[in-house]
Each structure stands twice: as C-alpha cells, then as structure tokens.
C-alpha cells in the first residue's frame, strides 16, 4: 500500500519514481534487510531490519511518506503524498 502511494506521489509531483535498494545485514540463516528509498535526490532509510524484502520496502516507503507529509504540511508547494481516495482504493484491494 505505501509503495503504491509513494509511486503515485512521484507521478503527481512530476519527479522520477522512487528507487529501492535493500542490503542484507545479518547471517544468511537469519537475514535482516534494511532498505533505502531514493526519491527526488534524497535518501530515506528504514529504521530497522526486516526478515523479508517486501516488509522492508513497505516500511521504508511508509517512513518516506511520513517524512514527506511533515515537510509538505502547510507549505502548499508539493502535492500531499497521501491522498484519501487512493488510500481507500488500496485498502479495498488488499
């Protein structure tokens, strides 16, 4: 859900889509992944390691959206990263 919202945000803001890069942090028998999202010249890193890539990327996308929401509140210069209509649509799809 968060990856879709971030993708939509980049399209609405007319910027390049987000690029996800995950690295494995622990031993191969119990891997933990940490993801970095590169968006519009800024890197956003997931806060903790996750046991699979999907959860890791979604957490990084959520953190990126939260960060963007804080920087766009009240400024009126950037489109809001979270659109209520797309949020409802994503929830229905899940």
C-alpha positions as CSV (number, residue, x, y, z in Angstrom):
1,X,0.0,0.0,0.0
2,X,2.7,2.5,0.9
3,X,4.8,1.7,-2.1
4,X,1.8,2.5,-4.3
5,X,1.1,5.8,-2.6
6,X,4.8,6.8,-3.0
7,X,4.7,5.9,-6.6
8,X,1.5,8.0,-7.0
9,X,3.2,10.9,-5.2
10,X,6.1,10.8,-7.5
11,X,3.8,10.9,-10.6
12,X,1.7,13.7,-9.2
13,X,4.9,15.7,-8.2
14,X,6.3,15.1,-11.7
15,X,9.6,13.6,-10.3
16,X,11.4,10.3,-11.1
17,X,9.8,7.3,-9.4
18,X,11.3,6.0,-6.1
19,X,14.3,3.6,-6.3
20,X,14.5,1.0,-3.6
21,X,17.8,-0.5,-2.5
22,X,18.0,-3.2,0.2
23,X,21.0,-4.7,1.9
24,X,21.3,-7.8,3.9
25,X,22.6,-7.1,7.4
26,X,22.8,-10.4,9.2
27,X,23.8,-14.0,8.7
28,X,22.3,-16.0,5.9
29,X,20.4,-18.3,8.2
30,X,18.5,-15.4,9.7
31,X,18.7,-12.5,7.3
32,X,17.6,-9.0,8.1
33,X,17.1,-6.4,5.4
34,X,17.5,-2.7,5.5
35,X,16.1,-0.6,2.7
36,X,16.9,2.9,1.4
37,X,14.5,4.8,-0.8
38,X,16.0,7.3,-3.2
39,X,13.4,10.0,-4.2
40,X,14.0,13.4,-5.7
41,X,17.6,13.5,-4.7
42,X,17.0,12.4,-1.1
43,X,17.7,9.1,0.6
44,X,15.2,7.7,3.2
45,X,16.3,4.7,5.2
46,X,14.1,2.2,7.0
47,X,14.5,2.4,10.8
48,X,15.1,-1.3,11.5
49,X,15.9,-4.6,9.8
50,X,13.1,-6.8,8.5
51,X,13.0,-10.5,7.8
52,X,11.9,-10.1,4.2
53,X,12.4,-7.7,1.4
54,X,8.7,-6.9,0.9
55,X,8.2,-5.8,4.5
56,X,11.4,-3.9,4.4
57,X,10.4,-1.9,1.3
58,X,6.9,-1.1,2.6
59,X,8.4,0.1,5.9
60,X,10.8,2.4,4.0
61,X,8.1,3.7,1.8
62,X,5.9,4.4,4.8
63,X,8.8,6.3,6.5
64,X,9.4,8.3,3.3
65,X,5.7,9.2,3.1
66,X,5.6,10.2,6.8
67,X,8.7,12.4,6.2
68,X,7.2,14.0,3.1
69,X,3.9,14.6,4.9
70,X,5.8,16.6,7.6
71,X,7.7,18.7,5.0
72,X,4.6,19.4,2.9
73,X,2.2,20.3,5.7
74,X,1.2,23.9,5.4
75,X,3.6,24.8,2.6
76,X,1.3,24.3,-0.3
77,X,4.2,23.7,-2.7
78,X,4.2,20.0,-3.0
79,X,1.3,17.6,-3.6
80,X,0.3,15.7,-0.5
81,X,1.8,12.2,-0.5
82,X,-1.2,10.7,1.0
83,X,-4.5,11.0,-0.9
84,X,-7.6,9.8,0.8
85,X,-9.2,8.4,-2.3
86,X,-6.1,6.3,-3.2
87,X,-5.8,5.2,0.4
88,X,-9.4,3.8,0.4
89,X,-8.8,2.2,-3.0
90,X,-5.6,0.5,-1.8
91,X,-7.3,-0.8,1.4
92,X,-10.1,-2.3,-0.8
93,X,-7.6,-4.0,-3.0
94,X,-5.8,-5.5,0.0
